[in-house]
Amino acid sequence: MLRNHWYPVLESVRLAKKPIKIKRFGDFFALWRDATGAPRALPNACPHRGASLSEGRVRDGEIECPWHAFRFDGTGRCSQMPSEGPDATIPRALNLEPATVREGHGLVFMWWGDSQENYPPLPYFDDLNDRGGATETSYILPYHYSRMVETNLDLHHTPFVHGNVFPVGSRMMNFDAHIDGDRISSTGTLVREKDALAGRTEGATFRADMIFPNLGMVELSPNLRIALCSTPVDDEHTWMWFRYCQSYVGSAWLGKLITWLAVQSELRVVQKQDWRVFAGMTPGTIDDFPYAFVHSDKAIALYRKHRAQRLAKQKAQQPAEAIG
């Protein structure tokens, strides 16, 4: 995966008073909030006897192991080992290497890569308006994250897989995709075939953007957009997060109802339609499949090309640590 990037790993609302356990990047982490309310993350296994720290509790902003009450602060330092008394010297072996986490845009982000003196800003879409009411959901899928990223850039499967939800034309017209720094932007109009043959280009215009390494946005209409991410759980699973945002109405409660209904459609219909297709595909990463692309796949092709270039550069710089 691409190192030295921020990855969304959890919705902020899910991190409350109790610690929570997540698996991301092939490892388990314990997340909690310290005395200031800031998110903290440590490897989930206590270095003393391997107990799950997420099964413990938070005391004075530190996480306490459920087995022997050893306590750890947000820097990973073991601050207490009750069985040895307050004057005992705490071995360095009891300290843990913390994961760097930040909170913003309603998400907890984790930095995956080398420690930095100054970290870059958290990625998000500045042009995404979620003030009119938004609803979010998340789940884990048994597929590599790279395949989920490129699937969210695929606009022209809509009429064939989701035609009963989005009754749009099948001809992709006026499609364009380009990359600017870390962002890929794409837009196109799905036109009914008979209209396309008659020279008409009116139809349903969609937009799909992404910010490297895994943050996406899909515009279903000018008033309904989805922010989403595809974060690696491990090499075979992905944490998918979706936030439906609307600007049809200004009322917060009515907007919330609109986005809630959209999420229900996503969970009950749209994703199941996608899963049926995914289930028939050979497992693996996008690097395992030399697909034959067409013009409507330009955004996906850009993602593949620039991801491959970044992985190659990463491997050249850190050959022992680079992971595809």
Summary of the structure (lengths in Angstrom):
residues: 324
radius of gyration: 22.3
end to end distance: 5.1
largest distance: 85.7
contacts: 961
relative contact order: 0.14
helix: 25%
strand: 34%
